């Protein structure tokens, strides 16, 4: 079994920054892709960005240039640095990790951006 836990959410003013962290533990030999998703109230969950085991990243157009993903393979961690936050970034942010072709979700962390 694999456990995924996010942290780092909170309340921030527009234009501010937050850094989310996500750690995976359990029966892990190696982690393939890792990703961040978000879900705003009343909306569908959407992909924020992905990062491969080699560090290649892809981002949603809405966050390009503002958000940066990184990972520490030795610690099974992935990070999401969020800068220039906007009220429309308010959502629950979820971490997703792929282990042996199976995906695992965390429970999410709330990010609220005030105008």
BALO-961614 format. One record per residue (C-alpha): residue number from 1; residue in one letter; x, y, z. Coordinates in steps of 0.001 Angstrom, whole numbers, plus 500000, padded with zeros to 6 digits. Layout:
BEGIN
   lumse   lodo        x        y        z
     NUM      A        X        Y        Z
...
***
This chain:
BEGIN
   lumse   lodo        x        y        z
       1      X   500000   500000   500000
       2      X   501112   503545   499250
       3      X   500237   506598   501306
       4      X   500316   510109   499878
       5      X   500183   513184   502097
       6      X   500104   516840   501071
       7      X   501004   519842   503207
       8      X   501633   523554   502906
       9      X   498231   524935   502020
      10      X   496763   528000   503633
      11      X   495389   531483   503168
      12      X   497389   534019   501181
      13      X   496699   537391   499608
      14      X   496619   537803   495855
      15      X   500132   538201   494517
      16      X   501594   536100   497289
      17      X   503333   532749   497269
      18      X   502884   529316   498779
      19      X   504869   526108   498560
      20      X   503057   522799   498688
      21      X   504786   519569   499586
      22      X   503749   515998   498975
      23      X   505326   512857   500319
      24      X   504740   509234   499385
      25      X   505451   506315   501689
      26      X   504753   502614   501944
      27      X   505414   499834   499454
      28      X   507443   501918   497031
      29      X   510243   500649   494853
      30      X   510289   503648   492583
      31      X   507887   506415   491662
      32      X   507223   507235   488051
      33      X   505258   510370   487244
      34      X   504014   512691   489960
      35      X   501380   515350   489515
      36      X   499414   518091   491169
      37      X   495707   518538   490531
      38      X   493272   521035   491950
      39      X   489548   521226   492422
      40      X   487705   524450   493045
      41      X   484335   524432   494739
      42      X   481670   523339   492269
      43      X   484164   522542   489526
      44      X   485820   519441   488172
      45      X   489274   518412   489252
      46      X   491886   519742   486838
      47      X   495515   519001   486177
      48      X   497966   521632   487375
      49      X   501180   519983   486277
      50      X   503193   516803   485996
      51      X   506798   515889   486612
      52      X   508526   512770   485367
      53      X   511056   510712   487284
      54      X   513729   512495   485275
      55      X   512411   515926   486209
      56      X   510633   516896   482988
      57      X   507644   519096   483701
      58      X   504414   520105   482000
      59      X   501971   522710   483243
      60      X   498444   523834   482598
      61      X   498318   527058   480626
      62      X   496628   528793   483546
      63      X   499682   528362   485794
      64      X   502587   528520   483346
      65      X   505180   531039   484420
      66      X   503772   531215   487958
      67      X   503953   527652   489301
      68      X   507010   525411   489421
      69      X   507157   521717   490262
      70      X   510200   519925   491586
      71      X   510866   516559   493164
      72      X   513312   514790   495425
      73      X   513449   511165   494326
      74      X   515528   510089   497316
      75      X   512803   511336   499671
      76      X   509806   510443   497468
      77      X   508731   514065   497620
      78      X   507225   516462   495104
      79      X   506833   520194   495559
      80      X   504709   522900   494005
      81      X   506002   526448   494271
      82      X   503162   528843   493561
      83      X   503962   532493   492919
      84      X   501839   535451   491857
      85      X   498773   533715   493222
      86      X   495352   534802   492026
      87      X   491920   534369   493618
      88      X   491080   531897   490844
      89      X   493856   529638   492151
      90      X   491695   528965   495211
      91      X   491067   525228   495366
      92      X   491891   522007   497114
      93      X   495211   520836   495733
      94      X   495765   517105   495365
      95      X   498962   515180   494843
      96      X   498988   512112   492609
      97      X   501819   509619   492286
      98      X   502284   506674   489955
      99      X   503848   503569   491462
     100      X   504144   500442   489306
     101      X   501517   501728   486838
     102      X   498995   502439   489600
     103      X   497980   505908   490696
     104      X   497584   507036   494292
     105      X   495925   510194   495560
     106      X   496454   512267   498642
     107      X   493577   513781   500570
     108      X   494329   517301   499450
     109      X   495318   520604   500990
     110      X   493266   523790   500808
     111      X   494714   526873   499165
     112      X   492725   530072   499508
     113      X   493779   533275   497770
     114      X   492070   536449   498943
     115      X   491587   539448   496683
***
